[in-house]
Amino acid sequence: MNHTDFWTLGIIIGLALVTVLTRSFFFISSKSWQLPHWAQRGLQYAPIAALSAVVVPEIVTVQGVLVTTWQDPRLFAAVVGAGFYFWRRDVLLTILTGMAVYLPLHLGLGW
């Protein structure tokens, strides 16, 4: 093994140790503790923010460029899906409804 291989191996082991330590920190501590109220409140919005960060760019862009036409089936599917979610509050049916709008527009009309 050359010098670079040992350096790479050392970095991998170091990152693994840091990962194990940070993930098991809550189990190592014998004290019971809670997050501050502001942190608990902020964590309530984390899933929504993460989902928005992934989904919204997929809806409004094509290869990194904003959609410039209304003939994009993703726009219609997203609007109908969002409306259905606010009406029924059912995630699975929201996905199915969005796909029921998307597929005919995409496959049938070729949008």
N, C-alpha and C positions, 0 to 999 in steps of 0.2 A: 504494500500500500504506500502511496506517496503522501506528501504533506497535505494536499488538497483533500484526499479521501478522509484523513483523520479530522481535518477541520470540518468537513461536511458531516461526518459521523458525530462529532462533538456538538454541532449546532442542532442536529436532529434530537440527540439525547437531551440537550438543554431545553429545547422547546417542549419535548415530552414531559420533562420534570415540571416545568412552569405550568403546563396545562393540567397535569395531575394535581399539583398543589393548589391552583386557583379553583379548580372544580371540586376539590374535596375540602376546601377551607371551612365550609359550614359543618362538615362532619368531624373535623379535627377539633374544633372549639367545643369545650364542655359547657360553655355558657349559653343560655337561651337568649336570643335577641330578636328584635323586629326591625324591619326597615322603617325609616322615618315616614311620616304620613305623606310628605311631598313625593317621596320616591315610590311609595305604593300607588299613589294617584297617577304618577307619570307612567308607571308600568302598565296601567290599564289601557293606555293609548298605544303602546308599543306594537301589538299585533296589527292594529288598524293601520298604523304608519308603515309597517313593513309590507303589508299586503298592498297598500296603495303605491308604494315605491316600486313594486314589481308589476302590478297590473296596469296602472294608468299609462306608463310609457308604451306598453304593448298595444293599448287601444288607440292612442293618439299619434303614434309615429310608425313610419315604415322605413326600416333601415336607418334610423336616427333622424329622419326628416319628418316634420309634422304633416299629418294628413291634410291634403288641400281640396279634397272632393267629398261631397256628402254621400257618394256611392261607395261607401266602405261598410261592409256588413258588421264589422266589429263595433262601429258606433251605434248602430241600431240595436244590436244584441246587448250592448252594455246599458243602453237606456232602458230597454224592456226588462232586462235582468234586475237593474237597480229598482225600477218601479215595482216589479214583482216581489223583490225582497222587502221593500217597505210596506207592501200590502200584506204579505203572509209571514215574513220572518223565518223562512225555511231555506237554508243554504243549498241543500241538494236540489230542491225544486227550482231555485233561482238559477243554478247552473244548467239544469235541463231546459228551462225556459229560454235562457240566453242562447243555448245551442240550437234549440228549435227555431229560433229566429235567424241565427248565423248560418246554419247549414243550407237552407233553401236559397238564401241570398248569395252565398258564396258558390255553392255547387250548381244551383239552378240558374241563376242569372249571371254567374261568372264574375261577380264583383270582386 
